[in-house]
Each structure stands twice: as C-alpha cells, then as structure tokens.
Amino acid sequence: MQSSPRCGARTRGGTICRAPALHGKARCRMHGGARRSGAPRGNQNARKHGMFAKDRTTERRQIRDLLDESWKLLDGLK
C-alpha cells in the first residue's frame, strides 16, 4: 500500500492529496478517478430556464425553419 502511486490532485489547503490513485488512473476516488465522478458534461439546467431560455427558443425556431426549408427543397427535387 505504501508503494502505490498517489493522487496528484491539490487539496483545499494547497497540499497534494495523499490518497492512493485508482488502478490505471492518476487520481483517487475522491478527485475524479472513480467511474462517473465529477460534474456532468455541459450544464443542461442553464438551457431550460433563466437567462438562456430566450436563446434556446430562438435556436429551436431557427432549427425548425431550416428543417422546413430542407423538406420543401427535397419535395421540389422529386
């Protein structure tokens, strides 16, 4: 146990974490070595409400308009 590689993360106190790193990883289970650890990819909640809500609705409208134009173009080629 003493010779196992150590986690390279910094603690809140500024020192290096002394916990053993997980097998095949550079971090311990508390600093991101465990499966599914850490924050989720992208902040999906920010897009649902708040200051991004208006941007999201305009983005959906633009995508819908683009798809409508694409379908009309494809129907015209037939």
C-alpha positions in Angstrom: 0.0 0.0 0.0 2.9 2.4 0.8 4.4 1.9 -2.7 1.2 2.6 -4.7 1.1 5.7 -6.8 -0.5 8.7 -5.1 -3.3 11.1 -6.3 -1.9 14.2 -7.9 -4.8 16.5 -7.0 -4.4 19.5 -4.8 -6.5 19.8 -1.6 -8.2 22.9 -0.4 -5.3 23.6 1.9 -2.9 23.6 -1.1 -1.2 20.4 -0.3 -1.1 17.3 -2.6 -3.7 14.6 -1.9 -2.0 11.6 -0.2 -4.7 9.1 -1.1 -3.7 6.2 -3.4 -4.6 6.7 -7.0 -7.0 4.1 -8.6 -5.6 1.4 -10.8 -4.8 2.8 -14.2 -5.7 6.4 -13.1 -3.8 9.4 -11.9 -6.5 10.4 -9.3 -8.1 8.9 -6.2 -11.7 8.0 -5.9 -12.5 11.4 -4.4 -10.8 13.5 -7.0 -12.1 12.1 -10.3 -10.7 8.6 -10.6 -13.9 6.8 -9.9 -16.4 6.0 -12.7 -19.0 8.6 -13.3 -17.3 11.0 -10.8 -17.2 14.8 -11.4 -19.7 17.2 -12.9 -22.0 16.1 -15.8 -20.8 17.2 -19.2 -22.4 20.5 -20.1 -24.8 22.4 -17.9 -28.2 21.3 -19.2 -30.1 23.1 -16.5 -28.9 26.5 -17.7 -30.6 26.0 -21.0 -34.0 25.2 -19.5 -34.7 28.4 -17.6 -33.1 31.6 -16.6 -31.1 33.8 -18.9 -30.7 31.2 -21.7 -34.4 30.5 -22.1 -34.9 33.1 -24.8 -31.8 32.0 -26.7 -33.0 28.4 -26.6 -36.4 29.2 -28.0 -34.9 31.2 -30.9 -32.4 28.4 -31.6 -35.3 25.9 -31.7 -37.2 28.2 -34.1 -34.3 28.6 -36.4 -33.7 24.8 -36.5 -37.3 24.2 -37.2 -37.3 26.7 -40.0 -34.2 25.2 -41.5 -35.7 21.8 -41.5 -38.9 23.1 -43.1 -36.9 24.7 -45.9 -34.9 21.5 -46.4 -38.1 19.4 -46.7 -39.5 21.8 -49.2 -36.3 21.7 -51.2 -36.3 17.8 -51.2 -40.0 17.8 -52.2 -39.2 20.1 -55.1 -36.5 17.8 -56.4 -38.8 14.9 -56.7 
